[in-house]
Amino acid sequence: MQIQRKRFSVAPMMDWTDRHYRYMARLLSARATLYTEMIHARAIIHGDRSRHLDFHASEHPLVLQLGGSDAAHLAEAARIGEDWGYDEINLNCGCPSDRVASGSFGACLMADPMHVGHLVRAMKDAVSVPVTVKCRIGIEGRGLASRTGYEDLLLFARKMQDSGCDGLIVHARIAVLGGLNPAQNREVPPLRYEDVYRLKEDMPGLRIEINGGIRSPQEIQTHLNGALDGVMVGRAAYERPALLCSVDSLVHEIAEGRSALRGGAAVMFSSPHSGPDNSNPELQEIDTGAPGFAVPTISPDRLEWVLDSMKEYILARYAEGVPPQRIVRHMLGLVHGLPGARLFRQGLSGNWQRNLNSAASLDRYLGSTFAVFCNQLREHQSSGSLILQP
Ligand SMILES: Cc1cc2nc3c(=O)[nH]c(=O)nc-3n(C[C@H](O)[C@H](O)[C@H](O)COP(=O)(O)O)c2cc1C
């Protein structure tokens, strides 16, 4: 199986990109490649496989991300993943957390490119689906010889190519092991996109996808239009999942050799009195002000369809014993920037499910919460305070 030539993917994110989030992400984008959270190879071999690996058939194309540093374990876990139906296996060489580093996997693996090459070879020999590696541009700290220069990245990438690796996804920051926590490691080390582009120039035969700090359709388009083979987005795709609505047409057009960025069905909220919910300053950065997608959000019709589909999904999982709040927590970002978002989120946060003790009451509660929101949205639309982009 081949990886699509130019691809957009949603990054693996622990606790965030579980199967429930991924189900919703697929409703928003038919084409995005989705990743599991990182799962340790040993957990797959010895743990509850169904809990770790089950997914919905709609989630394809779907990549299983593995953590680990033992070749036999990784090969075995990769084989199990392929048998389970995953389209690709990815090795985590980018996670900087202390817990992960003390198990000698994640980003600290980049200190030993020979060993990672050995791990990739073992996985390649075990499966027929592509095997890729997600890494940083370098690492430093924790008594390691620092590997922060471009030449270190080039050496690592060459080793990956020699080992049969089918592609690198490069988070364009170094990882600082020991000194910074994981959240700081996603913000503090500066982004060096130029290293990723230079790597592609030096190694045109290796698939290279870029990750880190990409938040808007414009940025996605710029990277996809360049020499790189793909763009991976993490936090923005979780915090504002409506972003995913715009990627299908982008990827399609770029694959076809066209690259226009249009507004499509995006909606802008333009009331002068109660503007977009800008309570989270981090998320404001995505509003670039460019025409077309100034606020990458979602049309009322699309949103209603997504909410209805999620209601059916929540009810189906409820029948299997999955608490609804485990799914609903991923939906709070869906309404970001839309009027009524705060009420919607309040209705679905805290102890909202405490008095719901049957599928029928859950169905009624979700149905009315979603309907109230969508009806209000339509009222805003007909009063002109929601502007559909041409
Ligand atoms: C909550 C959270 C959990 C993450 N878990 C993983 C993980 O399991 N595996 C991994 O390779 N990266 C993980 N990452 C890193 C992301 O995949 C991504 O590389 C990083 O967030 C930078 O991309 P972004 O700026 O688009 O968010 C995680 C990030 C976040 C925010």
Ligand as a Chemical Component Dictionary entry (heavy atoms), coordinates in Angstrom:
data_LIG
# 
_chem_comp.id                   LIG 
_chem_comp.type                 NON-POLYMER 
_chem_comp.pdbx_formal_charge   0 
_chem_comp.three_letter_code    LIG 
# 
loop_
_chem_comp_atom.comp_id 
_chem_comp_atom.atom_id 
_chem_comp_atom.alt_atom_id 
_chem_comp_atom.type_symbol 
_chem_comp_atom.charge 
_chem_comp_atom.model_Cartn_x 
_chem_comp_atom.model_Cartn_y 
_chem_comp_atom.model_Cartn_z 
_chem_comp_atom.pdbx_ordinal 
LIG C1  C1  C 0 -1.797 16.673 24.137 1  
LIG C2  C2  C 0 -0.707 16.273 23.182 2  
LIG C3  C3  C 0 -0.298 14.948 23.138 3  
LIG C4  C4  C 0 0.698  14.549 22.234 4  
LIG N1  N1  N 0 1.009  13.215 22.137 5  
LIG C5  C5  C 0 1.865  12.795 21.159 6  
LIG C6  C6  C 0 2.063  11.417 20.894 7  
LIG O1  O1  O 0 1.440  10.535 21.507 8  
LIG N2  N2  N 0 2.954  11.077 19.925 9  
LIG C7  C7  C 0 3.645  12.026 19.199 10 
LIG O2  O2  O 0 4.432  11.673 18.310 11 
LIG N3  N3  N 0 3.453  13.330 19.423 12 
LIG C8  C8  C 0 2.577  13.738 20.348 13 
LIG N4  N4  N 0 2.316  15.073 20.512 14 
LIG C9  C9  C 0 3.008  16.047 19.649 15 
LIG C10 C10 C 0 2.177  16.323 18.380 16 
LIG O3  O3  O 0 2.026  15.146 17.616 17 
LIG C11 C11 C 0 2.841  17.409 17.513 18 
LIG O4  O4  O 0 4.095  16.939 17.086 19 
LIG C12 C12 C 0 3.028  18.717 18.265 20 
LIG O5  O5  O 0 1.860  19.085 18.975 21 
LIG C13 C13 C 0 3.422  19.850 17.308 22 
LIG O6  O6  O 0 2.428  20.035 16.343 23 
LIG P1  P1  P 0 1.336  21.240 16.461 24 
LIG O7  O7  O 0 2.106  22.506 16.649 25 
LIG O8  O8  O 0 0.588  21.204 15.161 26 
LIG O9  O9  O 0 0.486  20.952 17.645 27 
LIG C14 C14 C 0 1.336  15.495 21.404 28 
LIG C15 C15 C 0 0.908  16.839 21.456 29 
LIG C16 C16 C 0 -0.106 17.221 22.331 30 
LIG C17 C17 C 0 -0.571 18.660 22.339 31 
# 
loop_
_chem_comp_bond.comp_id 
_chem_comp_bond.atom_id_1 
_chem_comp_bond.atom_id_2 
_chem_comp_bond.value_order 
_chem_comp_bond.pdbx_ordinal 
LIG C1  C2  SING 1  
LIG C2  C3  SING 2  
LIG C2  C16 DOUB 3  
LIG C3  C4  DOUB 4  
LIG C4  N1  SING 5  
LIG C4  C14 SING 6  
LIG N1  C5  DOUB 7  
LIG C5  C6  SING 8  
LIG C5  C8  SING 9  
LIG C6  O1  DOUB 10 
LIG C6  N2  SING 11 
LIG N2  C7  SING 12 
LIG C7  O2  DOUB 13 
LIG C7  N3  SING 14 
LIG N3  C8  DOUB 15 
LIG C8  N4  SING 16 
LIG N4  C9  SING 17 
LIG N4  C14 SING 18 
LIG C9  C10 SING 19 
LIG C10 O3  SING 20 
LIG C10 C11 SING 21 
LIG C11 O4  SING 22 
LIG C11 C12 SING 23 
LIG C12 O5  SING 24 
LIG C12 C13 SING 25 
LIG C13 O6  SING 26 
LIG O6  P1  SING 27 
LIG P1  O7  DOUB 28 
LIG P1  O8  SING 29 
LIG P1  O9  SING 30 
LIG C14 C15 DOUB 31 
LIG C15 C16 SING 32 
LIG C16 C17 SING 33 
# 
